[in-house]
Amino acid sequence: MSAPDLYPASDAFRQNARVGSREAYDEMYRRSVEDNEGFWAEQADRLDWIEPFDTVKDVSFDADDLHIRWYVGGKLNACYNALDRHVEEGRGDRVAFYFEPDDPKKEERRQITYAEALAETQRMASVLKDLGVQKGDRVTIYMPMIPEAVYAMQACARIGAIFSVIFGGFSPEAIAGRIRDAASDFVITADQGRRGGKTIALKANVDAALKRLGEDSEVRHVLVVRNTGGNVTWDDRDVWYHEATRSASGACPCEPMDAEDPLFILYTSGSTGTPKGVVHTTAGYCVYTSLTHEITFDWREDDVFWCSADVGWITGHSYIAFGPMINGATQVLFEGVPTFPDAGRVWDVVEQYGVTLFYTAPTLIRALMAQGDDFVTRHDRSSLRVLGTVGEPINPEAWRWYHEVVGEGRCPIVDTWWQTETGGHMLTPLPGAIDQKPGAATVPFFGIQPQVLDAEGKVLEGEAEGLLVIADSWPGQARTVYENHERFKNTYFTAYPGTYFTGDGCRRDADGYYWITGRVDDVINVSGHRMGTAEVESALVLHDAVAEAAVVGVPHPIKGQTIYAYVTLAADATPNEDLRAELRQHVRKVIGPIATPEFLQFAIAGLPKTRSGKIMRRILRKVATGEHDSIGDTSTLADPEVVDKLITGRR
Ligand code: 6R9
């Protein structure tokens, strides 16, 4: 019997769901689009405001007058909404976090209430103020997945500092670039992180980054949280957090912020140049992440929510540090890795805390699926209600395994399509309302108006495949690229005027369901992480032996895509295995482990270029994937013979 294509939620689930039928969804969606401002004005009641807003929406996607403003005139504080109000309203005893350490044999499990999280956040905020952090200052956060990472983000929000979290897997070079771009005044880090029984030298990486920046650095202090107790080197600018708290006040008031004051900057890769510092602002982001968290996961107060993303990515911002906390959710915060001590760890954690809503990435599902069902079935998963995925398209096979084996056929799967730039979910089934199809992100969230365009920008109706754009704004949308509005405009609002261009391709089927087909630009998605080809190429050419580099993504059974690099060498360099290893190591050092090219081919005869000197990536992709028969027309190449030589040298 072949597997079904349509998976409706069970009647039992529907009866209790927040949005319990397709009709209910249709009705709410219609209202959200037809009376967009009315809909979003009502949703603003989710937050506590210091001063009400006077204009719900002030938006123009027109490139000449590009601006995106929501809840204009309102004043509020994000941290107040995530912490104080829960305590003030009598929810202080509720668990905010079950902290699950990397290795529970060596470290303590911690249970943290909202009242405790508020106290810790105020302490951190006071310390930051004592160090001189002021409203509008940029604070770089480079932390492991420990509660202090969340306190750091919330503490910045509390005092109006703009935080920029850098994923703990990034290298000193990458940290330096982001500190420079944001002109950060302060850094918060930890001595070391722990992952899978290994330690990560976070403080040492910050030291190396600041050394690299030298005179360029405006960093005044580095605040260091003692986590492992491992050795660190010390400098005048460094401050131990535990020492600073001794003299710090236990209370720290919330700074009243304008609705459109920046909340954070988050760097993400694009097709060209260095990573972009995407800016999210206060009110719209808080409304949007809180609403999507509640509706997409059918969240209730007694749920235990676990988002397995790192706080260094947008998913950890929106669905650990903000959306769920604004809703007062109980969450699991996991420091470790899913395969340590064994491939059953995730389900062990689910069992231990009675996780009801689990949110993860397809790459993790595929990696665990490859380890066999026993690791899953030996743990009790009866607490699970809804399963979520994000980060890349999920292949139907992995979807079905997640549904049948992990969720025992009982839990709806929400395949959420969204981006760093969108702030929160854009396309997703609502569990209970939307029948699921494995691999489809299905339908738009409330207020979201997707369109499919052809390459010329013509809007396609009905069943269609093309480019995905969004025709109107939503409160969670990014407002700009930090200190580079021009780049924001050019990247997202120029090619297809009047719309937000997502960079993704998609197909809309006969039922109106959206299927994301992947990036249409030069962005590679490795294990759900965005990597710009240009970034990897610039890292490669930094090496003396490299004359030129071109990088493409090739399919990978677990990671989704993996990096395949072509390199032409400098005249005095010798193409051998040592150099190959050295170059891969070099990229790892320059950007971080996630950017390491899995394959590296020496393009001895050169790269395939048009007569005007443009590298034809289409050909490089075909060679890399072994599709030599469908390379297509090579007549526009300056030297068509390089193609055969590339095929011979394929890795
Ligand atoms: C949240 C996040 C965004 C890119 C996006 C798309 C891909 C994310 C997806 C998905 C298919 C899904 N993507 N979710 N593709 N189905 N459910 O991942 O943000 O790191 O900025 O990546 O990821 O290609 O454009 P970000």
Boltz pocket constraint, residues with backbone or C-beta under 6 A from the ligand:
constraints:
  - pocket:
      binder: B
      contacts: [[A, 268], [A, 313], [A, 314], [A, 315], [A, 389], [A, 390], [A, 391], [A, 392], [A, 393], [A, 394], [A, 415], [A, 416], [A, 417], [A, 418], [A, 419], [A, 420], [A, 421], [A, 427], [A, 441], [A, 502], [A, 503], [A, 504], [A, 516], [A, 518], [A, 519], [A, 525], [A, 528], [A, 529], [A, 530]]
      max_distance: 6.0
